[in-house]
Amino acid sequence: MKLTLEDTLLASIRTIPDYPKPGILFRDITTLLGNARAFRRAIDELVQPYAGMKMDKIAGIEARGFILGGAVAHQLSAGFVPIRKKGKLPHETVRVAYSLEYGLDEMEMHKDAIQPGEKVILVDDLIATGGTAEAAVKLLSQMGADLVAACFVIDLPDLGGRRKLENLGVPVRTLVAFEGH
């Protein structure tokens, strides 16, 4: 019997209770990345709606978004742009601040990474509250990107991150949803 995409992904994502703090169910994709079949199916599914379209860049959010975004960029013959925490990139950068539970942080990308009007897809492993993804969307928009979509393997819909991005006019694509967090 052939497993559905959702079954394959759900079976390959490890859930770790009480990490990083009590009451949180951490959705760990390192097990998905280590499973060749599940990893391939996830990448193929992330790429599928954009196959045949001309994409200029795939932007990945540090760190798991680098792994997924790099694979998506390869499949779409697009360039890859890393979006990182402040102070990690060696060249001239642009940055945006965003809120965390415990304060503010900043993320940045190289100033020359995207040209205005380039078609870009944002990729990360998971959308939860949407704070990091929202900051990445604002950073890409500030650079003049034509943001085609934001793609994630996992959606935690109870936390509202997807709605935040859709309210900014960004189409969101997710492969599997986990109720509760």
C-alpha positions in Angstrom: 0.0 0.0 0.0 1.4 3.4 -1.0 1.3 5.9 1.8 -0.2 9.3 1.1 2.1 12.3 1.2 0.6 13.4 4.5 1.0 9.9 6.0 4.7 9.8 4.9 5.4 13.3 6.3 3.5 12.7 9.6 5.4 9.4 10.1 8.8 11.1 9.5 8.4 14.1 11.8 9.4 13.5 15.4 7.4 15.2 18.1 9.4 16.1 21.3 7.3 17.1 24.3 8.2 19.9 26.6 10.9 21.4 24.3 12.2 24.1 24.4 10.0 24.6 27.4 7.2 22.8 29.3 3.9 22.6 27.4 5.4 22.9 23.9 5.3 20.0 21.4 8.4 20.6 19.2 8.0 19.3 15.7 11.5 18.1 14.7 12.1 17.7 10.9 15.6 16.3 11.3 14.0 12.8 11.1 12.3 13.8 7.9 15.6 15.1 6.5 17.3 11.8 7.4 14.6 9.8 5.6 15.5 9.9 1.8 12.0 9.0 0.7 10.2 11.6 2.9 12.7 14.3 2.2 12.4 13.8 -1.6 8.6 13.7 -1.4 8.5 16.9 0.7 10.8 18.8 -1.7 8.9 17.5 -4.8 5.6 18.7 -3.2 7.0 22.1 -2.3 8.3 22.5 -5.9 5.3 21.1 -7.7 3.1 24.3 -8.0 6.0 26.3 -9.4 7.5 23.8 -11.8 7.8 25.4 -15.2 7.6 28.9 -13.8 10.6 31.2 -13.9 11.7 31.8 -10.3 14.7 34.0 -9.8 15.5 33.3 -6.1 14.5 31.0 -3.2 15.0 32.7 0.2 15.5 30.4 3.1 15.2 31.3 6.8 18.0 30.2 9.1 18.7 27.3 9.6 16.3 24.5 8.4 15.0 26.8 5.7 18.6 26.7 4.3 18.3 22.9 3.8 14.8 22.9 2.3 15.3 26.2 0.4 18.5 25.0 -1.2 16.9 21.8 -2.4 13.9 23.8 -3.8 16.2 26.3 -5.5 18.1 23.4 -7.1 14.9 21.8 -8.4 13.6 25.2 -9.8 17.0 26.3 -11.2 16.8 29.4 -9.1 19.4 31.2 -7.0 19.4 30.8 -3.2 19.3 33.7 -0.7 20.0 33.1 3.0 18.1 35.1 5.6 20.0 35.0 8.8 20.2 36.3 12.3 21.9 39.7 12.7 25.7 39.6 12.5 26.1 36.3 10.5 26.6 37.6 7.0 30.0 38.9 5.9 29.0 41.6 3.4 26.8 44.7 3.4 23.3 43.9 4.7 19.8 45.1 5.1 17.9 44.1 8.3 14.5 44.2 9.9 13.6 43.9 13.6 10.9 41.5 14.8 9.3 40.6 18.2 10.1 37.5 20.2 8.3 36.3 23.3 11.2 37.8 25.3 12.2 40.9 23.3 13.4 41.9 19.9 15.7 40.3 17.4 16.8 41.2 13.9 17.3 39.2 10.7 19.2 40.3 7.7 20.2 39.5 4.2 22.9 40.8 1.8 22.0 44.1 0.3 22.8 42.8 -3.2 21.0 39.4 -2.8 17.8 40.4 -4.6 17.1 42.9 -7.4 13.7 44.7 -7.5 11.1 42.8 -9.3 12.8 39.4 -9.0 10.3 36.5 -8.4 11.1 35.0 -5.0 9.7 32.1 -2.9 10.3 32.1 0.9 10.9 28.7 2.4 11.2 27.4 6.0 10.4 24.2 7.9 7.5 25.5 10.0 5.0 28.3 10.4 3.8 28.8 14.0 3.2 32.3 15.3 4.6 33.8 12.1 6.9 36.3 13.6 10.1 35.2 11.9 8.3 34.6 8.6 6.5 38.0 8.7 9.9 39.7 9.3 11.4 37.8 6.3 8.4 38.9 4.1 9.0 42.5 5.2 12.7 42.2 4.5 12.1 40.8 1.0 9.4 43.4 0.3 11.7 46.1 1.4 14.2 44.9 -1.2 11.6 45.0 -4.0 11.1 41.3 -4.3 8.0 40.0 -6.1 7.1 37.5 -3.4 5.3 34.6 -5.2 4.7 32.5 -2.1 5.8 31.4 1.4 6.2 27.6 1.7 6.5 25.5 4.8 6.5 21.7 5.5 4.6 22.2 8.7 1.7 24.5 9.7 0.6 25.0 13.3 -2.7 26.6 12.5 -3.7 27.2 16.1 -0.9 29.8 16.4 -2.1 32.0 13.5 1.2 32.5 11.5 -0.4 31.6 8.2 -3.1 34.2 8.6 -0.4 36.9 9.3 1.3 36.2 6.0 -2.0 35.9 4.1 -3.0 39.3 5.6 0.2 40.7 4.0 -1.0 39.4 0.6 1.4 36.4 0.5 0.1 33.1 -0.6 1.1 30.4 1.9 1.7 26.7 1.0 2.1 24.1 3.7 2.3 20.3 3.4 1.0 19.1 6.8 -0.8 20.6 9.7 -0.5 19.7 13.4 -3.3 20.8 15.7 -2.1 22.0 19.0 1.4 23.1 19.7 
